[in-house]
């Protein structure tokens, strides 16, 4: 059982934990390399600020999105406006991405300048009710300020990885080119220790960020169920999105991947095992996996131990886990007891 207060706590604690880890990490590096500690924190702060300010520009450039003009898509514009008003929030800017895969995401520097972007594939492959469920999910991310917090948090493992790469290369060069053998060996050893320490911090930070990212998806799903009052439409949308993303030749590797409603890499992984055992899951033996058969297959695939461990490094929970949560909400809605104060109780 969860609440919005617990989501806020879940957002705050990883920030504090990662902040402490990085403070200790930078202190250790400066001690090993005998460099002024203040400069380490200044440079780290500058790196995070740069990512925060240029992040939206990178997303726009990498996805090649196009902002909609007023009246260009009346149904989409009115639906987003309606659900935003129901959510007591400002209507985000709308954009379309020229991509045939079914997906959507939000990004921006503040909640006030947030952009909700949908792929052309989403508009073409999903029904209006399913698209409505996806819009509710994305508005949930804006409501919870997920994209702001995740942008800041994701810069920490990236910074640790960059330090690892630089220190490792510097250790290798120092060990080979130094004329003073003893001094060069000492510097190379120090840089090697820094590279190992950096990689350990990178893994720890990445696991923390990935866990929080999966949690925020569940909260956004629950928000969509409440604001649309029809969780079943998001259930079918997630199934279609997962299957549609799995058909792409190569998972997207652009700057918006972690922001998507569906992770292309995880979708391909989930459906790959299902496709290899198609005969087992094709219950009516018609040669095609329908929505129900695909959902049942996902349930069985989710029990794989390897997939469970591998999922620690994914930004999204398994599709069937998300569907199970939505079904629990749907069952409670049918009793007439579901209300805003119980929006997140099933997480």
N, C-alpha and C positions, 0 to 999 in steps of 0.2 A: 504494500500500500504506500502510495506516495502523494505528495502535494506540491504545489508550485513553490512553496517555501523550501522544500527539500531539493527541488531542482536548483534554486538559487544557491543553496548550501553546496550542492554538488558542483556548481560552477565555481564557487569561491574557494573551496578546499583544494582542488587541483591547482588553481592559481597560486595559492599560498605554498602548497607542497613543492610545486615546480620552482617557485621563486626561491625557496630555501635551498633546494637542490642546486640551482644555478648559482646562488650566492656562494655556497660551499665549493662548487665546481670552479668558479672563477677565482676564488681565493686560493684554491689548491694550485691552479695553473700559474697564477702570479707568483706564488711562493716557490714553485719548482723552477720557473724561468727567471725569477728575481726581477719582475717588472712591476711598476707602480700599480697598486690595486685599483686606484680611482679610475685609471684609464681603461681598465677592463670593463668596469661597470658603465662608463661613459660610452664606450664603443658598442657594448651589448645593447644599451638603450637606444643608440642611434640606429642600430640594425633593426630593432623591433619597430621603431617609428617609421623607418623607410618602408618596411614591408606593409605597415598599416596604411600609409598614404598611397603607395603605388599599387597595392593589391587590387583595388577595383579596376585600375587601368589595365593591369595584366589580364584580369578575367575578361574584360571587354575585348581586348586584342586577341586573346587565345581562342575565344569562342566565336568571334566575328558576329556578335549579336547586333540586331538592328532594333532601335526603339520604335514602338508603334506610334503612329500619328492619331490624333483624336478622330474617332469615328471609323478607323480602319478595320477594327474587329469589334463591332458593337456588343456581341454576346459576351466575349471575353472581358471587355472593359466593364460592362455592367455587372458581371458576376464577381469580379475582383472587388469592385466598389461596394457591392452589397455585402459581401463577406467581411470586408475591412470595416465597414460601418458597424456590422454586428459584433465585430471584435473590439470596437472602440479604439480604432487605430487609424492612422493616416493611410490613404490609399497609395501603394507603392507605384513607381513607374513600371511600365510594361515593356518587355522586349521579346523578340522572337529570334531564336538561334537557327541558322540554316543547317540543320542536322536532322537526318532521317530517323535517328533513334528516339524512342519515347523517354523524355527526361525533362526535369525542371529544376531551378535553383534560385536562390536569392543572394544578393551581395550588396555591399555598400560600406560607407564609413560610419554612418549613423542610421538609426531607425528612420529618421526623417527623409534621408535621401536614398533609401533602399530601392533596389530594382528587383522585380520578379521577372525572370526570364523563362520562357518555355520553348522547347524544341519543336520544330515543325512536325517531327515524327509523333510527338505527344498529341498535337491537335488532329493529326490524321488517323491515328490508330486507336485512340480512346474515345468513348462516348462523352457527351457533355456532362452527364452525371459523374463519370469517373474523373474528368478534368476538374470538375468542381471539388471533388475530394482532394485532388493533388493541390489545388489552389489553397484549400483550407490548411493543408500540411505546411505549405510554404509560408503562409501568413503566421502560422504557429512559430516558425523560426524567427520571424521578425518580432513577434510579440515577446518571445523569450530572449531576444537579442543574441541568439546563438551565433550568427555569422560574425558578429563583432568579437565575441569572446574566443571563438575558435580561431579567428585570424591571429589574435595575439598569442594564444597558446601554441599554435602550430609553428610559430617562428622559433620557439625554443629548441625543439629537436632538430630543426633545420640548422640553427646556429651551432649546436653541438656537433652535427655531422660535418659542417664546413670546417670547424676547428680540427676535427679528426683528420680530414683530408689534408689540410694544410700542414698540420704537425707531422703527419706520417711522411709526406713528401719531403718536408724539411729535414726530418731525421735521416731519411735515406740519402739525401744530397749531402748533408753535413758529415755523415759517416764516411762518404766516399771522396769528398773534395778537400776536406780540411788538411792543411799542411802540418799543423801541430797535432800529431796523432792522439796524444792523451787528452788535450783540450777538446778536440773534435769528437772523440769517443764519449766524453762526458756530456757534451751538448747533445749529441745524437741520442744518448740514453735518456736524457731529460725530455727531449722531444718525443721519444717513443713512449715514455710513461704518460705524457700529456695526450698522445693519440689514443692510447688504450683507455685512459680515464674518460676521454671525450666520447668514445664509442659506447662505453657502458652507460654514460649519462644519456646519450642519444637513444638507446634502446629503452631505458626507463621512462624518459620523457615521451617517447613515441607511444608506449603502451598506455600511459596515463591519458594522452590526448585521444587515442583511439577509443578507449573505454568511455570517455566523456562524449565523444562524437556519437557512439552507438546509443548512449542514454538519451541524448537530445533528439534522436530520431523517434524514439518511443514517445517522448513528450509531444513532439510535433504531430505524430499520428493521433494521439489522444485528443489534441486540440482540434484537429480536423474533424474527428468523430463528433465532437461537441458542437462546433460551429456550423457544420453541415447537417447534423442530426441523422446522417445516413452513413455509418461506418462501412456498410457493405460495399458501397461504391468505391471507397478507397481500397478495400480488400481486393476487388477485381482489378483496380487500377495497378496495384503493386504487382499482381500476378502478370499482367500484360507488360508492364514495364520491365520486369525481370526477364521474361521470355524475349521481349523485343531487344533488350540490351545484349542478351546472349548471342543473338544472331549477327551482331556487328563483327566484321572481320578482325578488328583489333580494338581492345578497350581504349576509350578516350584517355589521353594523357595530358589534357590541358589544365589550366589553372583552376578550373571550377570543379574538378572531379570530387573533391571532398565536400562540396556544397550540394551536390546532386541529391534528389530524392531517392535515386537508386544508384548504387555503386557499380559501374560497368564491369570492373574486374570481379567483384563478388558474384554478380549475376551470371557471368560466363562460367565461373567455378561451380555455382549451384546447378545450373542447367546441364553442364557438361556430363556430370555423373548420371543425370536423369536420361539424357539422350543416349548414353551408352547402354542403358537397360530399358530402352523404349518398350520392348515387348512385355516386360514385367509390369510396367505402369499403364499400358494401354488396355484398360479393363474391358472395353467394349470391342476391342480388336478391329477397330476401323482404320488403323494405321495413322491416326492423328491423336495427339494428346490435347483433350479439351481442358477448359479452365479447372474443372473439378479434379480431373486426373492429375493435372500439374500441381495443384495444391496438395493432394495426397502424396505425390512423389516428393515434394519439398519436405513434407513432414518426415518421411523416412530418411531422406538425405541429411536432414538436420541432426540425426542421431549419430552420425559418423564421428568417431573420436578425433580422427585427423582433422576433419573440417572444423570441429569445435576449437582445437588448439590453434589451427591456422587462422581462425576468425579473430583471434586476439589482435591481429594486425590489420583488421579491416575497419573502415570508418562507419559501416552500417551493420545493424543486426541482420540475421538471416531473414529472408522474406517471410517464411512461415512463422517465425517468432512474432513478427509484426502483425501477421494475419490473426494469430491466436489472441493477441492483445485486443485487436479490433472486434473479434467475435465476443470476447468477454464483455466489452462495452456494449455491443449490440444486444446481448442477452439481458443486460441490466436495463437498457433502454426499453426493452419490451415489457418490463415490469412497471414502467412509469415512475421509477424512483431515481432515475439518473438526473443530476442537476449540476450546475456550474461548480459547486463546492465538492463534487465527487468526480470532477473531470479527469484527475490523474490517479485515482485510487487503485486502478488495476495494474499500474506500472511496478 
